[in-house]
Amino acid sequence: MLTALGTAAGAATIPDLTTGQQAGSDLSPRDGGTFTIGWGGTTAGVSPFNENTALNGLLVRQVYDQGVVLDPDSSAVQPWLFTDWELVDEGEAPAIEVTVRDDVTWHDGEAFTAADPVFTYEYLQTTDTQNVISRGNSKYIDGVEQTGTYEFRIELTEPIATWRQSLLRVAVLPEHIWSGVADPAQRDPLAEGGPIGTGAFTVASFDADAKTWVRLEPRADADETYPMPADVDFLADNPPYVDALEIRQYDSKSAVKTALLEGEVDAINTSLSYDEADRYRSNNCEVNVVESEEDGFQLAGFNTRRVPFDDKVFRQFLHKLWDDEYYINEVHSGTDAVAGDYLAPLPFSEYRPAEPDASAAEQFTLFRDSQGDFDVEAARAFLTDNAAAQHDYSFEETADGMRLRVNGEPFGAAHTDNDGTGDQGALTVLTTLPRFNPKQAEGIDRWIRNMELVGVPAEVSERGFGQLIDQVFSEQAFDTYTIGWTNLEPTLGYLNQIAGDGYGNPTGYRGADDLIRDAETTLDQSERTEAVKAALSRIYEDSPYMVFEYERLYQPLLEDWAGWVNNQGGIYNQFTYLNIHRPPEFEFQIRGANKGSKAPTINSGSNGRIPVRIPATESIDPATDIDVDTLRFGSRATVNGCGGATPVKSTVVNGSGDGGGDLLVHFETDATGFEPGDTVAKLAGRTTGGTPITATSSVDVK
């Protein structure tokens, strides 16, 4: 039972960054509303065969259900369309027996059966697509057979350690829709009523050229035909709750952030910098900033088909020219950014080697002299005096200063393309436009400067994200490139995709294939862990990639929403969009001022207190559900700016409704920020479970 509070009046206590919310809300979700996501930068189509972009992956997982999902807290495999699975006939060629749900229908009313996943696996093996199962992992599938109406069997070519995550987490396609489509790229995704899936949402509209790029609405029969798996405890009951999800396009990250601050969108696709997050939480409490660990990294990749990038020593040399100290301590000053090393995000600690060994740590530290300055001569000596070098390196004085020679030729002449043709000129770093990642652009500029100081002619070539993807991953036409990877599996099953024979490895590097294969095929968990660590260590030493940053995520959304689901990759995931909802409704009444008037009068010059009554309702019991210490009351501008009066006294009084009682809270008038002419009062706070709640009321401020 709440009694009197002894907190002093005055400036409000600004809430810390939110770090998570189980199922988003501790109270019953409120239905309705359109949750609008602002997307800055390149958008994609709505095809289920393009999950390699974050946006399309988001859409696909709302329309097409997966066989299994990963628990956002533990990363454990959880049932979704598949209810049971077992590895049988363990040996050189085991099999997986799977049971699917018997209570699911497709959006068009057709029944879902085991025939659909059987078709999906076979279709993805025989078409050139980028669905998560289609490349890399499909080599482990020897055949798929339906064994019952709701049962099927996957025959494997050999063991695969991550078979649950890698083979069962597939977006399942309807056989009756796709069986006659030979080339998925030629099918209009909006034909025949739009994408047909089993998911909670359907595509209501799609226009690649419109500001509202896509609108998703809950399937009409969601309450009856979209039952959730019984043992899923990270979502509230009976989602989805919104009337629609909308994605709106903006030209840049800055434009989409402006749209959020102006209330045009409810959430955005980009993470804030540490400084931005601090400003948002200090100056704009209409925005809730959720903090989480990144499940990815930022890296540079080197094209090992080209001279001199085919030489491990030259790649290590470039790695050592990256200035971690400058990038982390100056460019990212005051943030939680961490210098990178392995192809394993920091949260995946189980598989990360303890740290690079002493020689490797020195090997990939910027060349510095005894004063801590960049040591140009040491950098040159690393190439010219290195017995492990594959090429002969030297430096000569030219009109442009000291310049690197490779095998007796100037760098530009010795530098080849993928086919071995020389005279490719300066080293080129492909990167996205600076406006998309200005801090990374600063780090790359320093990197280029260091190359030039040593004597390596180098330049930056900027591309739109889609152009960069095509040039790097489709054409492999690059020297080095930068990109970020996210949504990576905690089991590190992605290693083959990024550093082996998967579609995510454009570098041509295959030096860790044996260790990656060991990690993929052993079924003993401890042996697999050691194999993963060995693969990570070798890739780090061979330097086909340079991981230069791990980040924390600061993701904003308006306080009008609750129900986000946080995981290692943040709150923008398939579960958040299922579970997002309005916070519970509550209201307040200002007592003792101008009774009977539609808008109670408040004297802004008063030194007294304003009593505010929060009545109990069916959806909220303020006596037990509201964290009184978090309440802030005042003018809308003051409360939105993270100010307002805090409670000086609170009392539970006999209430109306079905709750345990109303809550009467007193606030000092001079801390409210009210000014003559104000017409709106705002009360904001959090429930005892951390859900943000707000309410407004009309006032007449004198």
C-alpha positions, -999 to +999 in steps of 0.1 A: +000+000+000+014+034-009+015+061+017+032+095+018+064+100-003+092+121+010+108+130-024+116+167-029+099+187-055+119+202-084+136+189-115+124+155-126+146+125-124+154+115-160+150+078-166+180+058-176+183+041-210+159+012-211+177-021-214+149-045-221+113-054-216+100-090-214+070-093-237+071-055-237+045-048-211+035-059-176-001-050-182-027-061-206-019-049-242-042-024-258-053-031-293-053-007-322-031+019-339-007+020-368+029+014-359+050+034-384+087+026-391+109+052-408+134+038-431+164+059-441+182+047-472+178+018-496+146-002-496+140-036-512+112-057-526+087-079-508+100-112-521+107-141-497+139-147-517+158-117-506+163-121-468+198-108-469+187-072-464+175-062-430+143-045-444+132-074-465+140-099-437+117-079-414+089-081-440+094-117-448+092-128-412+058-110-407+043-127-438+061-160-440+065-180-408+097-199-401+100-235-391+117-226-358+128-193-342+155-184-318+144-173-283+153-136-280+167-141-244+185-174-246+189-180-284+176-215-278+156-230-307+119-226-302+090-242-321+071-221-346+056-239-377+076-271-366+066-286-333+091-315-329+123-325-345+148-353-339+182-362-354+180-400-362+204-425-377+234-406-364+264-414-384+280-402-416+246-394-432+220-388-405+184-377-410+161-352-393+125-362-386+101-332-382+065-328-371+046-296-382+016-279-367-018-291-376-037-259-368-023-235-394-038-222-426-023-200-454-037-165-459-059-177-487-075-204-465-056-234-478-045-259-451-008-260-441+007-295-442+041-311-443+039-310-481+047-272-479+081-274-461+090-304-483+083-283-514+102-254-499+134-273-493+133-289-528+124-255-545+152-237-527+177-263-537+168-261-574+164-223-578+190-195-577+176-176-546+189-160-515+165-174-489+184-183-457+184-220-465+193-219-502+230-214-503+258-229-482+236-250-460+217-267-488+247-287-496+239-307-464+205-318-477+205-350-497+167-352-500+134-344-483+104-367-480+069-363-467+062-392-443+027-382-431+002-354-434+021-334-407+055-352-408+085-351-431+121-363-431+153-345-442+181-368-454+215-353-448+247-358-468+268-355-436+264-343-401+259-306-395+264-293-359+239-264-363+212-284-380+184-269-358+194-233-365+207-237-400+182-261-416+150-257-397+149-219-395+135-215-430+107-193-442+082-219-455+065-213-489+030-224-500+033-253-525+000-244-542+013-209-550+050-215-560+049-249-576+044-235-610+070-207-608+102-217-625+120-184-619+110-166-586+125-133-599+099-132-626+069-135-603+051-103-594+051-105-555+017-087-554+000-111-579-029-132-569-037-113-537-001-105-527+024-127-509+006-157-494+021-169-462+010-182-428+023-152-409+003-128-387+004-101-414-005-097-450+007-071-475-021-046-478-003-022-501+032-018-517+045+010-538+083+013-542+080+049-553+056+061-525+066+076-492+045+049-475+065+021-490+046-008-476+016-014-453+011-047-435-022-055-418-031-085-396-046-113-414-084-111-412-087-144-393-057-138-371-076-145-339-089-178-351-061-191-374-029-177-360-025-194-327+009-191-311+030-221-301+020-230-266+054-228-250+064-193-263+068-171-233+085-141-248+053-127-263+020-115-248-011-136-255-028-135-288-008-111-309-007-090-331-023-060-315-018-032-341-042-023-369-012-020-393+025-018-397+037+009-421+072+015-435+079+050-448+110+058-469+134+087-463+165+098-481+189+096-453+194+087-416+193+123-406+159+127-424+145+097-406+156+109-372+140+142-379+108+124-388+109+106-354+114+138-334+085+154-353+062+125-345+058+115-382+070+080-374+070+059-343+104+041-347+133+042-371+156+016-387+188+032-375+206+031-342+216+064-325+251+073-315+259+074-279+258+112-279+225+113-297+210+088-272+222+109-243+206+140-259+174+122-266+169+109-231+179+143-216+159+166-238+131+147-254+112+123-232+086+117-259+113+093-273+122+061-254+158+049-261+164+012-257+199+000-252+211-035-263+242-053-275+249-055-312+248-090-327+271-079-355+302-059-364+316-034-389+344-047-411+366-042-441+371-071-466+401-076-489+399-092-524+424-121-521+423-128-558+442-096-566+479-088-563+491-078-537+460-086-516+467-123-522+496-119-497+487-124-460+515-100-451+501-072-472+467-077-457+482-076-422+500-045-431+468-028-441+452-040-409+480-024-389+475+009-407+440+012-392+441+035-362+420+019-335+430+044-309+419+073-330+387+057-342+375+045-308+389+072-285+384+103-307+359+096-334+337+076-310+347+096-279+324+091-249+306+061-265+306+024-257+321+014-291+348-013-288+377-020-312+371-052-332+392-083-336+374-116-343+345-123-366+324-129-335+304-102-317+312-096-281+279-112-268+289-145-284+315-150-257+312-188-256+329-191-290+353-161-288+390-170-282+401-153-250+420-126-269+444-124-298+477-138-286+505-115-278+521-116-312+488-112-330+478-083-307+511-065-315+507-076-352+475-057-356+482-026-335+490+006-354+527+011-360+538+036-333+571+050-321+582+054-285+563+087-284+531+071-295+531+087-329+525+069-362+558+052-372+561+054-410+595+036-411+583+007-390+553+003-413+576+001-444+599-023-426+570-046-419+567-052-456+603-050-468+618-071-440+591-097-435+603-132-443+567-145-447+559-120-475+547-136-507+558-107-529+590-085-529+583-051-515+604-020-517+600+018-515+615+043-538+617+081-538+595+097-565+582+132-573+553+123-551+574+111-522+582+076-512+561+051-531+556+013-527+569-011-553+557-047-556+579-072-573+599-044-588+570-025-602+552+006-589+521-004-569+497+008-595+513-013-622+517-044-600+481-041-587+459-066-606+422-073-611+406-107-604+419-121-637+455-111-631+456-080-653+479-053-639+479-016-641+448-012-619+462+019-602+456+031-567+442+009-539+405+017-538+383+014-507+346+009-516+323+024-490+288+037-486+281+074-488+295+093-458+260+106-448+250+071-439+279+066-415+299+098-409+320+084-381+331+054-401+340+079-429+363+097-405+380+064-396+384+055-433+399+089-441+425+084-414+432+049-428+437+064-463+460+091-449+482+065-432+484+045-465+495+076-483+520+086-456+537+051-460+537+053-498+506+033-509+485+052-534+449+049-521+415+065-526+379+061-515+351+053-539+316+060-525+285+040-535+249+038-526+243+007-504+226-013-532+254-004-557+280-015-531+262-048-526+261-055-563+297-046-570+311-065-540+289-096-537+277-101-573+306-088-593+335-092-568+349-060-584+368-044-555+401-041-537+386-036-503+352-026-490+335-018-458+301-032-446+282-040-414+269-075-406+240-079-381+214-105-371+242-131-368+235-164-352+249-169-317+261-204-327+284-188-353+268-209-380+274-179-402+311-185-404+308-205-436+287-178-452+311-150-444+345-168-445+339-200-463+320-209-495+289-190-487+273-161-506+285-137-479+322-142-487+332-122-517+369-121-507+380-153-523+396-164-490+393-201-482+422-205-457+400-216-428+378-241-447+391-271-428+384-256-394+350-242-405+341-277-418+351-292-385+329-267-367+300-275-390+301-312-390+310-322-354+280-330-332+300-328-300+294-293-286+327-290-268+347-301-299+326-277-320+334-248-296+371-254-299+369-257-337+350-224-339+377-207-318+405-221-340+387-209-371+383-174-357+419-173-347+431-183-381+408-159-399+421-131-377+457-140-384+452-144-422+433-110-423+409-115-452+388-092-430+395-065-406+368-061-379+372-026-367+342-020-345+317-036-322+288-014-311+261-011-286+227-002-300+207+028-290+173+024-307+146+050-303+108+047-305+080+070-293+068+066-258+033+059-272+043+023-277+052-007-255+057-043-262+091-043-278+111-075-275+148-070-269+175-094-280+212-092-288+205-074-320+181-049-305+144-043-306+138-042-343+130-079-349+101-101-359+089-105-323+087-067-317+064-063-346+041-091-335+040-078-299+041-040-302+010-023-287-003+008-271+004+011-233-026+007-211-049+037-210-050+059-180-063+093-172-059+119-145-081+147-130-068+179-116-087+185-084-096+216-064-094+241-092-124+257-109-148+228-103-174+222-129-154+238-156-144+219-187-108+230-182-096+235-146-078+268-140-042+267-128-024+298-115+011+295-129+024+320-103+012+300-073+036+286-047+011+259-038+006+224-049-016+208-076-035+176-066-038+151-094-061+121-091-054+090-112-086+068-112-085+031-112-099+015-144-103-020-158-069-017-175-048-002-147-048-001-109-027+030-101-022+020-065-002-011-075+006-007-112+022+028-113+058+035-101+051+068-084+087+079-083+088+081-121+058+105-125+064+139-140+037+165-143+035+198-160+030+216-193+033+194-224+065+211-236+081+207-201+073+171-197+083+162-233+116+179-226+122+156-197+112+181-171+082+186-149+073+184-112+078+152-093+055+139-066+058+154-031+030+133-017+008+104-028-021+087-012-044+059-021-080+069-019-113+051-023-116+047-061-140+040-087-139+012-112-127-023-106-092-014-094-077-014-059-081+023-055-074+057-070-041+074-066-039+110-054-006+127-062+005+162-053+029+183-073+045+217-066+031+243-091+064+262-096+081+230-110+055+223-136+067+248-162+031+261-168+029+295-185-001+317-190-020+306-221-011+269-218-041+246-225-027+211-220-013+194-189+007+162-193+015+134-168+041+108-177+058+079-159+062+042-159+044+012-145+061-009-119+071-032-147+088-004-167+061+003-193+060+040-203+026+056-197+014+091-206-018+110-204-029+146-212-058+168-199-072+202-208-063+231-185-066+269-185-034+284-172-035+319-160 
